[in-house]
Amino acid sequence: MSKVALIQKLESQQLKKAITPFRVGDSVRVHTRIIEGEKERIQVFTGTVIARKGYGLSETFSVHRVAYGEGMERVFLLNSPRIAKIEVIKEGDVRRGKLYYLRGTSGKASKVKGRIGKSSKAVQEVFETDVTEASLEATEEATSNSTTE
C-alpha cells in the first residue's frame, strides 16, 4: 500500500459521518466543547459563514460576527471532535465564494440577504453529491498513484 493510499485510509476513518450541510452566507450556530480541568461544557458561537476552505479532514470554515461594536472571527475545523454540532439558523443568498468584505462592515451593511423558496433538502442533496464526487475523485487518485508506483 502506498503512502498516499495509507494516509487517505486513515483520514477517511476520522471523518465525521453526519455533518450539517451549510454554505457560505448562512447564519450558523456552532456548539463547541470546552474542557476546563475535569469539567466539560458547551460554548455557542453564532455568526455568518464567510469562508470554507480545503476538503477532507483538514476542511475549515470561518464564522464572522459583530458583538459590542467589535468584529470577531473564528476559524473551525469541520471534522473536529471539539465541535458538538452545527445549526443553520438562516440560509443566506450570496454570489461570492468568500465574504471577506463583511469584515469591515457593521449594521445593515453587514446583513446577508436570505434565501427564499429553496428548501434545505435541496441544499443537502447538492451537498451530498459534492461530497460523494470528492471522495470518488480521492479514491481514484489514490488507486492511480498506487498503480503507477
N, C-alpha and C positions, 0 to 999 in steps of 0.2 A: 504494500500500500504506500502510495507516495505521501510526501509531507502535506501537500495541499489537500488531498482527499482526507487524510487523518485530521487535519485542522477543521475542515468543514464538517466532518462527522461529530467531532467534539462540540463545535458551535451549535449544530442542529439539536443536540441533546439539551443544551442550555437555553434555547429559545423558549419564550413564553408561548403557551398554546392559545390562550384566549386574550387577545389584545383588542380593546375597543377601537373600532375604526374612526379616525378623525383626520381632518385635513388642515392645511394652513388656512388661517382665518377663523377657525372655530373657536368659540369660547369654551374652555375646559376647566375642570376642577380635578387637580392631581392630588391624590391621597398618598403621602409618603410615610414610611415607617421611620420613626426617630427612636434610637436606642440611647438611653441615658443611664449609664450604670447597668442595673439589672432590670430597670423598667423600660417598657416599650410603649410608645404612644403613636397616634396618627396625627400628622400635621397636613393641613389642606392648603394648597396654593392654587388660587383662581386667577385666570387671565386668558389672553388671546394667544393662540399658537402663531408665532411669526416665522418659524422655520422648521423644516425637517431635513436632516442630513444623514447620509450613509444608508446602509442596508445590513440586514442580518443582525448579528449580535451587537455590533457597535453603532446601531442606528440611534440617533439622538433627535430631540425636538426642543425648541426654545419657547418658553412661555413668558409673555410680557404683560405687566400690569402697572397701573399708576395708583399709588396709595399715599395719602397725605401730601399730595403735590409732587411726589418724588417717583420717578420711573424705576421699576425693578424688573429685572430679567433673570430667569433661571433656566439652566440647561439640564435636561433629564435624559438618562439612558432609557430607551424604550423598554428594553428587556431586563432592566434591573430588578433584582428581588426586593429592593427597598420600596418600589412603587407598589402600593397595595391595589389601587385601581385608578382608572381614568374615566371621569364622567364628562360627556359632552353636554354642555348647558345650552348652547345656541350654535347652530351651524352658520358659518359666515360665507358670503358670496364675494370672492376676490378674483382678480385676474392676474395675480402675480404668484410666483413660487416662494418668494421670500418677502416678508413685510417689514423690512428694516426701517422703512420710512416712518413707522409708528413710534419709533424710539423718541423722537424729539417733539411729539405732539401731546396735547392734553385736551380735555373737554370733548366737544363734539368732533373735533378733528381726528381724534383717536378712535372713533367708532368704526366698526366694520359693518357693512350692510348685511342683513340677514338673508339667508337662502330660503325662498318660499316656493312651495309646490314640489320640491324634490324630497322624497321620503328617505329616511335614514337607511331603509332596507336597500334601496338602490345604491346608496353610497357604500354600504357594506359589501354588496355584490361586486362593485368595481374594485374595492379594496382587496377582496379575496382573490379575484382574478390576477391583480397585480402581484400579490404575494406568491401565488402558485407559479406564475410565469417567472418571477425572480428565482424561486427555488429550483425550478426546472433548468433555468439557464446555469445556475451554480453547479448543479449536478452534472449537466452536460459538459461544462468547463472542466470539472474535476476528472471526469472519465476521459475526456480528450487529452488532458495533461498526463494522466497516468498511462495512457496507451502510447503516447509519443516518447515517453521517457524509457 
